[in-house]
Amino acid sequence: MNPMPMHVLIVEDEPKLAALLTDYLQRDGYVCTTVHDGGAAIERIRAIDPAIVLLDLMLPNKDGYAICRELRAFSTVPVIMLTARVDEIDRLLGLELGADDYLCKPYSPREVVARVRALLRRTRQWSALPANADPLQLDHERFEARIDGHALALTPVEFRLLAKLHDKPGHVLSRAQLLDAIYVDHRVVSDRTVDSHIKNLRRKLAEARPDFDPVNSVYGVGYRYEV
């Protein structure tokens, strides 16, 4: 028996672009629903429970930022933001609000399909993993991290950094988000300080288990944890 096709919700106010994305996604075996009005997006998401949401940023009545913020209050459905805004601040804000990926216009519909396929594949892998599949165990009360039962010698800052990433597997976290997590006194430091801590953290993880490299960089945005 063939599996049920996955449902993609396209929130896009340009009908021609929405139709083009629908055409390419349907060719790849997805079922698509289109919403042109931002004000109707949340209600539609609740109604159809899509496997993934393609979310335009500039929409009538409610923009993509507001939709993403509201969505994350009740759902972890994967979200790919589609927008004409290329400024880095916009990219970071979209990710900080809970988007899982980001594509700037003009984009190739084939790339959108590839991103959808990759994100859904990762989502299925995470949901299929048994509870003990991740060799990393964290004790938040003791500030202790272990790989396969062996303790890691982490500083408090390194532990908080690893814990923040580990708590949101697959989600890209910006340097600003990570700084807020690791420096609880909100001291003013360069966001590149995160890169230095990440380098030390990855070295310690590799020393404990050479084949385990879960902390991945996303160029120009930040870092994510993937098993």
PyMOL commands that set and color helices and strands:
alter all, ss='L'
color gray80, all
select helices_A, chain A and resi 15-27+38-48+64-71+88-96+109-128+156-166+175-182+193-208
alter helices_A, ss='H'
color red, helices_A
select strands_A, chain A and resi 7-11+31-35+52-56+79-83+101-104+136-139+144-147+150-151+173-174+215-218+222-225
alter strands_A, ss='S'
color yellow, strands_A
deselect
rebuild
show_as cartoon
